[in-house]
Amino acid sequence: MKLIKRWFDLELHTKILIGLILGIILGFILGPTAKALKPFGSLFIRLIRMVIIPLVFSSLVVGAASIGDPKSLGRIGGKTIAFYLVTTAFAVIIGLLMGNILQPGVNLNMDVGQVTMQAKEPPALSETLLNIVPKNPIMALQQGNMLQIIVFSLVLGVTLTLIGDKGKPVLEFFDSLAETMYKMTAMVMELAPYGVLALIASVVGSFGLSVLLPLIKVIIAVYIGCLIHWLITYGGAIKFFSQLKITEFFKGISSAQIFAFSTCSSSGTLPVTTKCCRENLGASDKITSFVLPLGATVNMDGTALYQGVCALFVAQVYGLDLSIAQQLVVVLTATLASIGTAGVPSAGLIMLTLTLKSVGLPLEGVALIAGIDRILDMARTVTNITGDSAATVIVGSSEDEIDLEVANNKVVNT
């Protein structure tokens, strides 16, 4: 009984970490039979996805209404997009550096001629920009088209402010709905340790070590690159553009990072990231409700870093050299593709085939890393949500929307 009581007394982020560790151990012990646990993890993910759309919609409407002035909204949006583009470029550069230093594809004997891959073209940037405006907002909500939901929510929130008193009843409804979704999210998150355990055990049991060993240098390159990006790019930005302590930043988002590592879903982690940024980092509702949903949709730093590593890996496996000019093309292509492929299914694959095509590398190289993509996706997703959180802090600090007393002194309780 004392053990059970002690378990329920633990902070949620501690229980999630314990679930992660136990899941890894259980996956190794059970092996492929650990797949039997996957439905429990999938059920938890369904519960999380259940709250995402109403949570994002209601919180964005309230957030846009609280900003009020369309000029302020445009200013915040400009800062957010600029941060995402700059950090994405840095991510690709770090990926290329890791590929050049560790050279994961050199002297690797692998069969590279069996699979034929077709290049997947992303939609044109102009088409992407047009498609973010919904023809039917209800359909956008039903289909879960996050970019269209964001645009409609922002327009609706600003409009409710502009019509004055007549908009207050509707705004109060959305405010009440947002609070309801926050509470529902908190209830669902109580199941997080068990969902994480089931998900990670299934992954470890399915892959084991056999698929990892031949490509271990690729995994090391991506993971070290992501860690460098967190500490130098995000840590440096927080140090120079905010008054938040770097240690408190990473401590504050630890629950979201663990959750993202387990689920490999930036959108699925959004409720947890929002909770961490508000309660641990002191970010205001109007900043989190705008920056985080946008980041979960368009910010792909982890995927961009992965592009840099994988482009060099494929070149090295095939015995090809990428010149400095070609590597700069990789940087430009991956940075722009991160916006152009936003909201597109299999965006990571589209970005990789586009990147390989841009510098004349064989598209068959994509098949080489297919077996470890789930392992790499864990690091990519953590990097993505870390970038979303860093953007929230940077943009919030520039708008004086960060409560430093909460951010620097609050004991993490997520």
C-alpha positions in Angstrom: 0.0 0.0 0.0 2.9 2.4 0.9 4.4 1.7 -2.6 1.1 2.5 -4.3 0.7 5.7 -2.3 4.3 6.7 -3.1 3.6 6.1 -6.8 0.6 8.4 -6.8 2.6 11.0 -4.9 5.2 11.2 -7.6 5.2 14.1 -10.0 3.8 13.2 -13.5 7.1 13.9 -15.3 8.8 11.4 -12.9 6.2 8.8 -13.5 6.5 9.2 -17.3 10.3 8.8 -17.1 9.8 5.6 -15.0 7.3 4.4 -17.6 9.9 5.0 -20.3 12.6 3.1 -18.5 10.4 0.2 -17.6 9.1 0.1 -21.2 12.7 -0.3 -22.6 13.4 -3.1 -20.1 10.2 -4.8 -20.8 10.7 -4.6 -24.6 14.1 -6.2 -24.3 12.7 -9.0 -22.1 9.6 -9.8 -24.1 11.1 -9.2 -27.6 8.6 -9.4 -30.5 5.8 -10.5 -28.1 5.9 -6.9 -26.7 3.8 -6.0 -29.7 0.8 -7.2 -27.6 1.2 -4.0 -25.5 0.9 -1.7 -28.6 -3.0 -1.4 -28.5 -2.7 0.1 -25.0 -0.3 2.7 -26.3 -2.4 3.3 -29.3 -5.5 3.9 -27.1 -3.6 6.5 -25.2 -2.6 8.2 -28.4 -6.2 8.2 -29.5 -7.2 10.0 -26.3 -4.5 12.6 -26.9 -5.6 13.1 -30.5 -9.2 13.4 -29.3 -8.4 16.6 -27.4 -6.0 18.2 -29.9 -8.5 19.9 -32.4 -10.9 21.4 -29.8 -7.9 22.4 -27.7 -6.1 24.2 -30.5 -9.3 25.7 -31.9 -10.6 27.2 -28.7 -7.2 28.3 -27.3 -6.3 30.0 -30.6 -9.5 31.9 -30.8 -9.1 33.1 -27.2 -5.4 33.9 -27.8 -6.0 35.9 -31.0 -8.8 37.8 -29.2 -6.5 38.6 -26.3 -3.9 40.0 -28.7 -6.7 42.1 -30.3 -4.7 44.4 -32.6 -4.1 42.7 -36.0 -0.8 44.6 -36.2 0.3 42.9 -32.9 -0.8 39.5 -34.3 1.2 40.1 -37.5 4.3 41.2 -35.5 4.1 38.1 -33.3 3.6 35.9 -36.4 6.6 37.4 -38.2 8.9 36.8 -35.2 7.7 33.2 -34.9 8.2 32.3 -38.6 11.6 34.1 -38.6 12.7 32.1 -35.6 11.5 28.8 -37.1 13.3 29.5 -40.4 16.6 30.5 -38.9 16.8 27.6 -36.5 15.9 25.2 -39.3 18.8 26.4 -41.3 21.1 25.9 -38.3 19.7 22.4 -37.8 20.6 21.4 -41.4 24.1 22.8 -41.0 24.6 20.9 -37.8 23.4 17.7 -39.5 25.9 18.2 -42.3 28.7 18.8 -39.8 27.9 15.6 -38.0 27.8 13.7 -41.3 31.2 15.1 -42.3 32.8 14.4 -38.9 31.4 11.0 -38.2 31.0 9.8 -41.8 28.4 7.2 -41.0 28.3 5.8 -44.6 32.0 5.3 -45.2 33.1 1.6 -45.5 29.6 0.4 -44.9 28.8 -2.6 -47.0 25.0 -2.6 -47.7 22.9 -3.7 -50.6 21.8 -0.5 -52.2 20.4 -1.7 -55.5 17.3 -3.6 -54.6 14.7 -0.9 -54.1 13.5 1.7 -56.6 12.3 4.9 -55.1 10.3 7.6 -56.8 10.9 11.2 -55.9 8.0 12.7 -54.0 7.5 16.3 -54.9 6.2 18.7 -52.3 3.5 21.1 -53.2 4.7 24.5 -54.5 5.1 27.1 -51.8 2.4 29.3 -53.5 0.0 26.3 -53.4 0.8 25.7 -49.7 0.1 29.4 -48.9 -3.2 29.2 -50.7 -4.2 26.0 -49.0 -3.8 27.4 -45.5 -7.0 29.4 -46.1 -9.9 27.0 -45.7 -12.8 26.8 -48.2 -14.9 25.2 -45.5 -13.8 25.7 -41.8 -16.0 22.9 -40.6 -14.4 20.5 -43.1 -11.0 21.7 -41.9 -11.9 20.9 -38.3 -13.3 17.5 -39.4 -10.2 16.6 -41.4 -7.8 17.9 -38.7 -6.1 20.3 -41.2 -4.0 22.2 -38.6 -2.8 25.0 -40.8 -6.4 25.8 -41.9 -7.6 25.6 -38.4 -4.9 28.0 -37.2 -5.9 30.6 -39.9 -9.6 30.4 -39.2 -9.1 30.5 -35.5 -6.9 33.6 -35.7 -9.4 35.4 -38.0 -12.3 34.5 -35.8 -10.5 35.6 -32.6 -9.6 39.0 -34.1 -13.1 39.5 -35.5 -14.7 38.8 -32.2 -12.5 41.6 -30.7 -13.4 44.0 -33.5 -17.1 43.7 -33.0 -16.9 44.7 -29.4 -19.6 43.8 -26.8 -21.5 41.7 -29.3 -18.6 39.3 -29.5 -18.2 38.8 -25.8 -20.8 36.0 -25.4 -19.1 34.0 -28.1 -15.7 34.7 -26.7 -16.8 33.6 -23.3 -18.0 30.4 -24.8 -14.6 29.7 -26.4 -12.9 30.7 -23.1 -15.0 28.2 -21.2 -14.3 25.5 -23.9 -10.6 26.2 -23.7 -10.6 25.7 -19.9 -12.6 22.6 -20.3 -10.1 21.2 -22.8 -7.2 22.1 -20.4 -8.9 20.0 -17.7 -9.6 17.2 -20.0 -6.0 17.2 -21.2 -4.9 17.0 -17.5 -7.1 14.0 -17.0 -5.9 12.2 -20.1 -2.3 12.9 -19.1 -2.7 10.9 -15.9 -2.6 7.9 -18.2 0.7 9.0 -19.8 3.1 6.8 -17.8 1.2 3.6 -18.8 0.8 4.7 -22.5 4.5 5.6 -22.7 5.4 2.2 -21.2 3.3 0.3 -23.8 4.5 2.3 -26.8 8.2 2.2 -26.0 8.1 -1.6 -25.1 6.5 -2.3 -28.4 9.1 -0.3 -30.3 12.1 -1.9 -28.5 10.6 -5.4 -28.8 9.9 -5.0 -32.5 13.3 -3.6 -33.5 15.8 -5.0 -30.9 19.5 -4.5 -31.7 19.7 -6.3 -35.0 18.4 -3.4 -37.1 20.4 -0.9 -35.1 24.0 -2.2 -35.3 24.7 -1.8 -39.0 23.5 1.8 -38.9 24.6 2.8 -35.4 26.7 5.6 -36.7 23.7 7.2 -38.4 21.8 7.0 -35.1 24.7 8.5 -33.1 25.2 11.3 -35.7 21.5 12.3 -35.5 21.2 12.1 -31.7 24.4 14.0 -31.1 23.4 16.6 -33.7 20.0 17.0 -32.0 21.7 17.4 -28.6 24.1 20.1 -30.0 21.1 21.9 -31.6 19.2 21.9 -28.2 22.2 23.3 -26.3 23.8 25.7 -28.7 21.0 26.9 -31.0 18.1 26.9 -28.6 20.2 27.4 -25.4 22.1 30.3 -27.0 18.9 31.9 -28.3 17.3 31.7 -24.8 20.5 33.1 -23.1 20.8 36.1 -25.4 17.1 36.9 -26.2 15.4 36.1 -22.9 16.0 36.4 -19.2 15.0 32.7 -18.6 17.7 30.4 -17.2 18.7 27.7 -19.6 18.5 25.0 -16.9 15.0 26.1 -16.0 14.0 26.0 -19.6 15.0 22.4 -20.1 13.7 21.3 -16.7 10.4 23.0 -17.5 9.9 21.1 -20.8 11.3 17.7 -19.7 7.8 16.1 -19.5 7.0 17.2 -23.1 10.4 15.9 -24.3 9.9 12.5 -22.7 6.4 12.3 -24.1 7.6 13.3 -27.6 10.3 10.7 -27.5 7.8 8.0 -26.8 5.1 9.1 -29.2 7.0 10.5 -32.2 4.2 13.1 -32.7 4.6 16.8 -32.4 0.9 17.3 -32.7 0.2 14.6 -30.2 2.6 16.2 -27.7 1.0 19.7 -28.2 -1.2 19.5 -25.1 1.8 18.5 -22.9 4.0 21.2 -24.5 1.3 23.8 -23.9 1.0 22.8 -20.3 4.8 22.9 -19.7 5.2 26.3 -21.4 2.3 27.9 -19.4 2.9 26.3 -16.0 6.7 25.9 -15.9 8.0 28.6 -18.2 5.6 31.3 -17.4 4.5 32.0 -21.0 1.2 33.8 -21.4 -1.9 32.2 -22.9 -1.9 34.4 -26.0 1.7 33.5 -26.9 1.4 29.7 -26.3 -2.0 29.5 -28.1 -0.4 31.0 -31.2 3.3 29.9 -31.3 2.9 26.3 -30.3 0.1 25.1 -32.7 2.0 26.9 -35.5 5.2 25.2 -34.5 3.7 21.8 -34.2 2.6 22.2 -37.8 5.5 24.0 -39.6 8.6 23.7 -37.3 10.6 20.7 -38.4 14.1 21.4 -37.1 14.6 17.7 -36.1 13.6 16.5 -39.6 15.9 19.2 -41.2 18.9 18.1 -39.1 18.1 14.5 -40.1 18.2 15.6 -43.8 21.7 16.8 -43.4 23.0 13.6 -41.8 21.1 11.4 -44.3 22.2 13.3 -47.4 25.9 12.8 -46.5 25.2 9.2 -45.4 23.7 8.3 -48.8 26.5 10.0 -50.6 29.1 8.1 -48.6 27.4 4.7 -49.1 27.5 5.2 -52.8 31.0 6.5 -52.8 30.0 10.0 -53.9 31.4 13.3 -52.7 29.2 16.3 -52.0 31.0 19.6 -52.7 30.6 22.7 -50.4 28.2 24.2 -53.0 26.1 21.0 -53.0 26.0 21.0 -49.2 24.8 24.6 -49.3 22.0 23.5 -51.7 21.0 20.9 -49.1 20.8 23.6 -46.5 18.6 25.8 -48.7 16.4 23.0 -49.9 15.8 21.5 -46.5 15.0 24.9 -45.0 12.5 25.8 -47.6 11.0 22.3 -47.8 10.2 22.4 -44.1 7.6 25.1 -44.8 6.6 23.8 -48.3 5.8 20.3 -46.9 4.0 21.6 -43.8 0.9 19.5 -43.0 1.7 17.0 -45.8 1.5 13.3 -44.8 5.0 11.6 -44.7 6.6 15.0 -44.7 9.9 13.6 -43.6 10.1 11.2 -46.6 9.1 14.0 -49.0 11.8 16.2 -47.6 14.4 13.5 -47.8 13.6 12.5 -51.4 13.5 16.2 -52.4 16.9 16.8 -50.7 18.6 13.8 -52.4 17.1 14.8 -55.7 18.4 18.4 -55.4 22.0 17.3 -55.3 21.7 14.4 -57.6 21.9 11.5 -55.1 20.3 8.2 -55.7 16.7 8.1 -54.3 17.3 4.4 -53.4 19.3 5.7 -50.4 16.0 6.4 -48.6 15.4 2.6 -48.3 18.7 2.2 -46.4 17.5 4.0 -43.3 13.8 2.8 -43.4 14.5 0.2 -40.8 15.8 2.7 -38.2 13.5 5.6 -39.1 11.3 5.1 -36.0 14.4 5.3 -33.8 15.5 8.5 -35.6 12.0 9.9 -35.4 12.2 9.9 -31.6 15.1 12.4 -31.6 13.5 14.4 -34.5 10.2 14.9 -32.6 11.9 15.9 -29.3 13.9 18.4 -31.3 10.8 19.8 -32.9 8.9 20.3 -29.7 12.0 21.8 -28.0 12.2 24.3 -30.8 8.5 25.1 -30.4 9.0 25.7 -26.7 12.1 27.9 -27.3 10.2 30.0 -29.8 7.5 30.5 -27.2 10.0 31.8 -24.7 11.9 34.0 -27.3 8.7 35.5 -28.8 7.1 35.8 -25.4 10.1 37.6 -23.9 10.2 40.1 -26.8 6.5 40.8 -26.2 6.9 41.0 -22.4 4.6 38.0 -22.1 6.8 35.7 -19.9 6.3 35.6 -16.1 9.9 35.2 -14.9 8.9 34.6 -11.4 7.0 31.5 -12.5 9.7 30.5 -15.0 12.7 30.7 -12.7 11.3 29.7 -9.4 8.4 27.2 -10.0 9.0 23.6 -9.1 8.3 21.5 -12.1 4.9 19.9 -11.6 3.6 18.5 -14.9 
